[in-house]
Amino acid sequence: MPSSLPDTTQRAELEREPGVLEVLGQNIEDVYGQSLSELQKAAADGSLHRVASEVVLWHSKLVLAERNLERATRNLTDSLGPEAGELTDVQMVLASAVDDAVTIRDVRATVVSTLLKLYPNGQAPTPVPRTAGARTVAVATEPTASVLSPSPASVVSVTRGVRR
C-alpha cells in the first residue's frame, strides 16, 4: 500500500516555498508598515489600535499552532517504520493528533487572513452615529415578541382564562 505521506526526499524543494506563517506575516507587515516584532512590542505596551492588536494576537496563536503541528508530524513520522503497513493504535492516535493540529492551524490562519481582508487599511471602521433611520433599522431586525421567551406575568395572564 503506497504511503500518503509526502516524499521527504523533496524536503529542500518544499522548504523553499513560503509557508502560511511567512505569507501571513508578510501580509501583516505590508498592511501595518512595521515588522512583526515591532507590532508585538506595540501590542504589548498597549499603543497598538484594537484591530492590529487582534491580528498580532491571532498571529501569535498561529505560530503556536504551527509549532504544535510540526511536533505532531514529527511524532507521527518517528513512529512510522521504514516499511509500509497497517497503522498501530498508537500511530492512529498520532495521525489523529496531526489532523487536529492541521485544523487548528488552518482556523487560526483563516482568522488572521479574514481580519486582514475585513480591515485592509489596518483599522476598524469608525462607528456610524445612530440616527433616527438607524434606530428604525435596528428595531426592525430585533426578534419579535412571538420569538421571545414568555415572561412569568404573561404566562399567568394567559393561563387564568384556561383554568376551571
N, C-alpha and C positions, 0 to 999 in steps of 0.2 A: 504494500500500500504506500503510495507516494506521500511524502510529508507536505503539509500545507504551510509549514514554516518557511520564511524567506531563506534563500541561499546565503549563508554568511560569508561565502567567498566573494560576494559582491558588496561587502561592507564598505569598502573605500568609495564605491560609486554612490552608495546610499548616504554616506557621511557628507558628501559634497553638496547634497540637496539641503536647502534650509528647512528646518522643522517648524512645527506650529509655533514654538516659543520664539524662534528667530523672526518669523514673519510677523506675528502679532507684536512682538517687541519693537520691530522697525516701524510698524504702523503707528504704535503709540508714540514713539519718538517723533515721527513725522507730524502727527496731529498737534502735539504739545510743544514741539521745537526744543525739547530738552532730552537728555539721556534718561534712561530708566532709573539710574542711581540718583540723579538729581530730583526726579519726580518722587522717588521713595523718600528721600530726605525731606522734601517739602510736605509730603503727606504725613510724615511722622511728626513734624513740628506744627502741623495744622495750617500751613499757609497755602495749601492747595485747595482749589474750589471743589465742591461736592462731587461732580461727575468725574473729574480727574482722579480724585481720591478713590472713588469706586473702581475705576479702571485699574489703578495701581493695586488695590486690594485684590481684585479678581485675577490680575496677572500673577500676583504672588501665590494665590491659591492654585493657579495653573502650573506654576513652577513646581510646587509640591506634588501636584498630581502627576506631572511628568516624571519626577523622581520615583514616585511610587510605581508607576508603570514600568520604568526601567528596572527597578528592583524585582518586580513580579515577573517580568520577562526573563531576567537573569536566573531567577529561582527555577522557573519552568525549564529553561534551556539546560541548566545544570542537572536537572532531574531526568532529562531525557537521555537515553543511551545512544550509542552510535548506530544501532540498528533500529529500523522502523518496526513497530509492533503495536499491540494494544496498550492503551494507557492504563496505568495502575490507578487505584482510587486516589492516592496522593497526587499523582500527576493531573488527574481530573480536577482536583481541588485547586491546584496551582494554575491550571488553564482557566478555571473559572475566575480566579483572582486577577489574571491578566485581562479577561473580558471586562470585569468590573472596573479595573483601573483605566481601561480604554474609554469606557463610558463616562467615568468621572472626568477624565482629562478632556474629552470632547465637549461635555456640557460646559465646563469652565472656559474652554476656548470659545464656545458659542456665546457665552455671556460677554466676554471681552470684545469679541467681534461685533456683537449686537450693540453694545454701548458705543463703540466707535462709529457704527453706522447711524445710530439714532442721533448722536451728537457729533457730527463731523467737524464742527469748529471747536470741540472740546468742552463746551459749556452747555448747561441745561438752558432751555428757552426761558425767557423772562415770563413769569406768570402774568396772564391777562387779568386785569381787574374785572371783578364781577359786575356786570351791568344788569339792567332790568331784563334785557334779552337773554343774557347768560343764565339768569336765575330761572327764566321760563324753560329753557332747555334742560337745566339741571332738574327741575321739578318733573318735567315730562319723562325723564329717564329713571326716576326713582320707582321702586316697586309699588304696586297698587295695594290698597288695603286688603284685597282678597288674597294676596300672596303672603302678607304679614301674619305672624302668629297672633292668635286672638288674645286680648288682654283678659284677665280674670273677670273684670266688670262686664265685658261684652258677653262672656260665656254665661254669666249668671243671668243677665237680662234676656238672653235668647232661651235659656232653659227654663225660666219661670213659666213661660206660657206652655211648655211641654209637660210640666209636672201636673199630676192629677190627684 
